[in-house]
């Protein structure tokens, strides 16, 4: 089993280059099968979730050629099945985007029920409601969701909750429906906008993405395109907190500072300095950070995917902080691991009450999910002594070259495959 072994204590300093946004990439990859023309996708992050989705696309006859590590050419002219049963696909959340994409193009799709991080019950009722509103017959049975329609017709759809997944999925299907669709109470996340921009570059007619009303005029067909994915807001935010928690100084390159405003605002509030440039941000922390209150919210609020990273940082800040998770109900599972490192955090329902401690101590811990796993790496970077993190496959779902990027900033860590690797690392770093 692969693990990270980390020796804490070094402040991180230097430059880091942020990759393409994983969550935008998943929507864009799925959308790329909606035309028979070749599509070139640039700035694609090389992470496990995108690899799994590409594998699923290939399982139905899509050709995906890798031009370089971050560029693929997708040719979906030869799709010969509308059913994705591939066992792997259940492991990722975004498998459901193949439903919207195939339903739009072929009016027929069948996909295994989605998996993804276990961070609470993750219903898909709004996706199904949206497809039904477009005239599809939708059924869930034997672990599969199937959707079919003779003729998809645009409609007025009100989302009962703000959901990124359902907004993107309904947008995909509606792009090739007859007539106009209006999605109200739409999610406004940067990746919703990026998927809409990509679809528009293929000939779709989508307006209003990034606001809470998206208007889509269905088109007959989509054509090929070359498109570059936006930078990853959450990878960037994670490195911002890496600077904060280690009292470091990191220039985070290839970002859209606007997408990071809620994160920057909290970091400034707790005592970091942030310098903003056109496409980079410098985060500097020189002293012990202060406490704060934060609640996760849909964009432009503070992202739920940054909740474990801020909670971990506040666990070492001066005073009492309160973090409220309002998007997913079971997203504090990593707190038990932080407590093993010395954190003083009490979780009551969807709220964590954090009494800042002076230091963490290294321990053997497990990554319970993707973002919590990254937060535990941050904790390990400042802990006294060695920390060994298990289940790093979760972290690799969404972070490309995480140990390499952190090491280049001065972190003392390695990926280990055996007890021998761990002993070798300990001897090497002393
Ligand atoms: C996406 C992101 C995930 C992020 C989340 C919120 C991907 C692959 N994943 O997940 O990293 O944490 O957005 O920013 O892009 N809900 C319903 N019914 C539905 C759909 C959602 O009740 O049909 C609820 C969910 O339980 C949750 C909230 O809506 O409480 C938001 O979920 P949603 O935005 O859909 O998250 P995902 O798309 O699953």
Boltz pocket constraint, residues with backbone or C-beta under 6 A from the ligand:
constraints:
  - pocket:
      binder: B
      contacts: [[A, 23], [A, 24], [A, 26], [A, 93], [A, 94], [A, 121], [A, 122], [A, 123], [A, 124], [A, 125], [A, 126], [A, 127], [A, 128], [A, 161], [A, 162], [A, 163], [A, 164], [A, 165], [A, 166], [A, 187], [A, 304], [A, 305], [A, 326], [A, 327], [A, 328]]
      max_distance: 6.0
